[in-house]
Amino acid sequence: MARGQRKAIEDKITEKEELVQALKVRLKAEQGELDALYREKRDRDLEGLNQMIAASGLNLEQAASVLQDYIQAQTTRESA
């Protein structure tokens, strides 16, 4: 009788190991899709910034300088 229970437990262990492995595979696939969505969002955001900079007539260095000045001003205001 103990052998029957042991086999049932071994079968359960095997099933859980298979389930965990399948979930790991799925998690890896889902993480890949999430990473792709993050890249797509970043690319869209960068494209929007690129269009805004182009429309402003500033070059990249000028736009970076303006942004840096703004950040410093905000940081100064928050510290005060």
C-alpha positions in Angstrom: 0.0 0.0 0.0 2.9 2.4 0.8 4.2 1.8 -2.8 0.9 3.1 -4.2 1.1 6.3 -2.2 4.8 6.8 -3.1 4.1 6.4 -6.8 1.3 8.9 -6.5 3.6 11.4 -4.8 6.3 10.8 -7.4 3.7 11.3 -10.2 2.6 14.5 -8.5 6.2 15.7 -8.2 6.8 14.9 -11.9 3.6 16.8 -12.9 4.6 19.8 -10.8 8.1 19.8 -12.3 6.6 19.7 -15.8 4.2 22.5 -14.9 7.0 24.7 -13.4 9.1 24.1 -16.6 6.2 25.0 -18.8 5.5 28.2 -16.7 9.2 29.1 -17.0 9.0 28.8 -20.8 5.8 30.9 -20.9 7.3 33.5 -18.5 10.3 33.8 -20.8 8.1 34.4 -23.8 5.9 36.9 -21.9 9.0 38.8 -20.7 10.2 38.9 -24.3 6.9 40.4 -25.4 7.0 42.9 -22.6 10.5 44.0 -23.5 9.4 44.5 -27.1 6.5 46.7 -25.9 8.9 48.8 -23.8 11.2 49.2 -26.8 8.3 50.2 -29.0 7.1 52.8 -26.4 10.7 54.1 -26.1 11.0 54.4 -29.9 7.6 56.3 -30.1 8.6 58.6 -27.3 12.0 59.3 -28.9 10.3 59.9 -32.2 8.0 62.4 -30.6 10.9 64.2 -29.0 12.8 64.2 -32.3 9.8 65.8 -34.1 9.5 68.4 -31.4 13.2 69.3 -31.6 13.0 69.5 -35.4 10.0 71.7 -35.2 11.7 74.0 -32.8 14.6 74.7 -35.1 17.1 73.7 -32.4 19.8 71.2 -32.9 20.3 68.3 -30.5 23.0 70.1 -28.4 20.8 73.2 -28.0 17.8 71.2 -27.0 19.8 69.3 -24.5 21.1 72.5 -23.1 17.6 74.0 -22.7 16.4 70.8 -21.1 19.4 70.7 -18.7 18.8 74.4 -17.7 15.1 73.6 -17.1 16.0 70.6 -14.9 18.5 72.7 -12.9 15.9 75.4 -12.4 13.3 72.9 -11.2 15.8 71.3 -8.8 16.6 74.8 -7.4 12.9 75.6 -6.9 12.3 72.3 -5.1 15.2 72.8 -2.8 14.0 76.3 -1.8 
